[in-house]
Amino acid sequence: MNTLESMQVFVRVAEQASFTKAADGLGMLKATVSQAVRQLENALGTRLLHRTTRKVQLTLDGQAYYDRCKELLGDFENVQAMFQRTGEAVRGRLRVDMPSRIARSYVIPRLPEFLKAHPQIEFELSTTDRLVDLVQEGFDCVLRVGTPRDPQIIARPLGELKFLNCASAEYVRRRGLPKTLEDLAHHDLIHYVTTLGSRSEGFEYPEGGDFKLLPMKGPIVVNSSDAYHAACLAGLGIVQAPEIGMREDIARGEVVEILPQLKPAPMSVSMLYAHRRNLPKRVRTFMDWVAEVLKPVLHA
């Protein structure tokens, strides 16, 4: 196995945090994968991975080497792509993360057409609402709702999500329909946070050309969009949710839009990727495809 192949194996082990999972994904024997990493360590004169019976973890040298390997492997793919004929198949592993409800409702139903068009792509999809570390966790790109915070990450804007204030029809029957901001003193808010242990700042509403927050009580705090939606349907309180996620529930009469004059601010939707001189063709191709898939449901 040459050095380039060994680097590819090492990157897979680092990202999977497992020799066994890396071997399965690469279609290799575990012993072959272990030998490739040992050969790299011997050639470099340093340990790249901490190995225990429970987990595999990068050393400090291993993290630095992993970062450089990702850059070099990306450059290698780009050099190869320079001589590909127009329309030639894109290939390679593509690791993506996106919010679970967007994945389930819009991306996954259309995914067969993407994989049919690009059968040589090995696709890995993570669906979570937490802020994954794009570089540390080895993602090629991630789809995120909200303003990107890391200046080292490149953001490709796709559009905006409009938000609604909603509650289940059962909640409205039981607690009444709020008509003004003052009425919210007698209602519950379902609190959404990215990390449990914190608490949302409250109900967001427009005032004087800006948006403010009204603290509200509520019986539950959730940290996923699926749980947020389920809590709304269960009648646990009011939510401020993307319009695209509530349309069907409103059409069926299960959910009611409330306080339309107090809608929260829209949020941007972006594809994020690490800062590189050249982006692999498979990543550009996927981001272009996602942009087209979401174009009908996002606002410019």
Order of alpha helices (4+ residues) and beta strands (2+ residues): alpha-alpha-alpha-beta-beta-alpha-beta-alpha-beta-beta-beta-beta-alpha-beta-beta-beta-beta-alpha-beta-alpha-beta-beta-alpha
